[in-house]
Amino acid sequence: MAYDVTILPGADMDIEEAILWYESQQKGLGIKFYSFILDKLDDLKFNPQYYFNLEEGFRRITTDPFPYNIIYKVTESDVIVFAVFHQSMEIDVRLKERK
């Protein structure tokens, strides 16, 4: 079964900001980052339960080689993406902003 992936507006903004930042560092790097994000979101369609379980039903997938986390929840038929942020940021603080 494939899950539908829904990216909440805050997470979408996180992705856009990261793309712009990487692109400002090196031309084409933002697009490469976005490609890795899309690959990970595609993985979530088929294996959302596979990745690291956090508190309150949240899960985390990393975007190696980029140091970002994708934070999401799984429902019966959906994966809901709450945040995409740099691994140096505290997960608890970021999630409280998005609940």
C-alpha positions as CSV (number, residue, x, y, z in Angstrom):
1,M,0.0,0.0,0.0
2,A,1.2,3.5,-0.9
3,Y,0.6,6.3,1.5
4,D,-0.4,9.8,0.4
5,V,2.2,12.4,1.6
6,T,0.9,15.7,2.7
7,I,3.4,18.5,3.4
8,L,2.1,21.1,5.8
9,P,2.7,24.8,4.9
10,G,5.4,25.3,7.6
11,A,7.3,22.3,6.3
12,D,7.0,23.5,2.7
13,M,8.5,26.9,3.8
14,D,11.3,25.0,5.6
15,I,12.1,23.3,2.3
16,E,12.0,26.5,0.3
17,E,14.3,28.3,2.8
18,A,16.8,25.5,2.7
19,I,16.8,25.4,-1.1
20,L,17.5,29.1,-1.3
21,W,20.2,28.9,1.3
22,Y,22.0,26.0,-0.5
23,E,21.6,27.7,-3.8
24,S,23.2,30.8,-2.4
25,Q,26.2,28.7,-1.3
26,Q,26.7,27.0,-4.7
27,K,24.7,27.1,-7.9
28,G,22.8,23.9,-8.3
29,L,23.2,22.7,-4.7
30,G,19.7,23.9,-3.8
31,I,18.3,21.7,-6.6
32,K,20.4,18.8,-5.4
33,F,19.0,19.2,-1.9
34,Y,15.4,19.4,-3.2
35,S,16.1,16.2,-5.2
36,F,17.2,14.4,-2.0
37,I,14.1,15.7,-0.2
38,L,11.8,14.3,-3.0
39,D,13.6,11.0,-2.8
40,K,13.0,10.7,1.0
41,L,9.4,11.8,0.6
42,D,9.0,9.1,-2.0
43,D,10.5,6.5,0.5
44,L,7.8,7.6,3.0
45,K,5.1,6.6,0.6
46,F,6.0,3.0,0.9
47,N,7.9,2.6,4.2
48,P,6.8,5.3,6.7
49,Q,7.0,3.0,9.7
50,Y,10.6,2.1,9.0
51,Y,12.2,5.3,10.3
52,F,13.1,6.5,13.8
53,N,10.2,6.8,16.2
54,L,10.0,10.0,18.3
55,E,7.6,11.0,21.0
56,E,3.9,11.5,20.5
57,G,3.7,9.5,17.3
58,F,6.2,11.6,15.4
59,R,8.9,10.0,13.3
60,R,12.1,11.3,11.8
61,I,13.9,10.6,8.5
62,T,17.3,12.1,7.8
63,T,18.3,13.5,4.4
64,D,22.0,12.3,4.1
65,P,24.2,13.7,2.9
66,F,22.4,16.9,3.8
67,P,22.1,17.4,7.6
68,Y,18.3,17.8,7.7
69,N,15.5,16.0,9.4
70,I,12.0,15.4,8.0
71,I,9.5,15.1,10.9
72,Y,6.2,13.4,10.2
73,K,3.3,11.4,11.5
74,V,1.7,8.4,9.9
75,T,-2.1,7.9,9.8
76,E,-4.1,5.0,8.3
77,S,-3.5,6.2,4.8
78,D,-1.4,9.4,5.0
79,V,2.0,10.6,5.9
80,I,1.8,14.2,7.2
81,V,5.1,16.2,7.1
82,F,5.2,18.8,9.9
83,A,8.8,20.1,9.6
84,V,12.0,19.9,7.7
85,F,14.9,21.4,9.5
86,H,18.7,21.3,10.1
87,Q,19.9,18.7,12.5
88,S,21.5,21.3,14.7
89,M,18.1,22.5,15.7
90,E,16.2,21.0,18.7
91,I,13.4,18.7,17.6
92,D,11.2,19.4,20.6
93,V,11.3,23.2,20.1
94,R,10.6,23.0,16.4
95,L,7.7,20.6,16.9
96,K,6.0,22.8,19.5
97,E,6.0,25.6,16.9
98,R,4.1,23.3,14.5
99,K,1.5,21.4,16.6
